Amino acid sequence: MADELRSFVDYKGNKQWVWLAIDAETREVLGCYGGDRSRTSAKVLWESIPEGYRQCAKGYTDFWDAYATVIPSQRHAAVGKDSGLTSYIERLNNTLRQRVLDW
C-alpha cells in the first residue's frame, strides 16, 4: 500500500508531502519520501521500496495519477477507500497527522 499526506513547513503556503509505502500484513514501513506531490516524488517513493517488494508484491493506492505512471501495472491497483485495501496506510497517515505533523 502506498499513500501520501500533506503538511506544512513554517507556514501554510509551504506545502510538503510525506509519501509512504507499507506492508499490509506486517504494517512495516517499506519506503518513504518527503517532497512535493509530483510524479518525480512518486518515483522516488517507488525506488525507496526494497527490490523484492517491487518485483513481487501488489501495491494498492488511491487514484492519484502519479502512481499509475510510476508503478508497473502488474504491481499496481488503484482502489477506492471503500475497498478497505488502503485502510492501514490511511490509519497510519491519520496517526501522523494527529500526533506528529501538525504541532
N, C-alpha and C positions, 0 to 999 in steps of 0.2 A: 504494500500500500504506500502511496505517496500523496503528499498534500503540501500546501504552502499556507502560511498565515502572515498577516501584515502587522507591523508595529511601527513605532516612530522612534527616531533618534534625535534627541534635543528639542525638536519642535514638530508639530503635526504636519508640516509641509515636507518633512524629510522621511518619506515612507520607505521602509525596509521590509523585505520579505524573508522569512525563515522557511526554507524548503526542507522537508523531512521524508524519509522512507523508513518504514518499519516492517519487521517480520510479524505477520498477524498472529502466528502461533506462539511465538516466544515473547512478543512485544519489544524485542530488541531493536534499537535504532541502528539501521544499516547504513544510512547515509544522511548527510545534511549539508546545507549550504545557506549562507546569508547573502542576499543581494537584491536585485530588482525582480520584477515579475515578467521576465523575458524568456524567450526560447534558449538563450545562452545560459541563463541560470538553471533552467530545466536540464540542459545538457550537463552542466557541472554536477548537479544532483545525481543524474543517472551515472555519471562516471565515478562518483564517490561510493557507489554501491559495490560491494565485493563481486568480483568476476563470476564466481559460482552462482550467485543470485541472478546476475544479468544474463547468464547462459541458460538457466533452468527454470527460474520462478516466473509465475504470472503476477503482474502488478495491476492493482486496481486504483484508479484515480477518478477525480471528478472530470468534467468535460472541458477543462481548460485546454485550449488548442496546443499549447506548448508541449504537453505530454505526448500527444499523438505524433508530433513531428520529431520527437527525440527517441522515444521508447519504441523498439521494433514491434510491429503489430502482433506477432506471435507471442510476445511477452506482455502485452498491454490490453486492458479492457477499461473503457470509460463507463462508469456506472453512476447512477443517482444515489443520493443519500438514503433513499427509501429501500435500497437493496440490502443495506446493512454491511456491505463489503468494505466500506471505508470507516466504519464506526470506531474502530480502535484508534486510528490516526486522528479522527475528528475529536475524540475524547482527549488524546494527548495534547492536541492543539488548544483545546479549551482549558486544560490544566495550565499550560504555559501562559495563556492569556491572563488567567486569573492570578497566578502565583509568581510569575517571573517578569513578563514583558511590560506590563502596564503599571509600574510602580509609581 
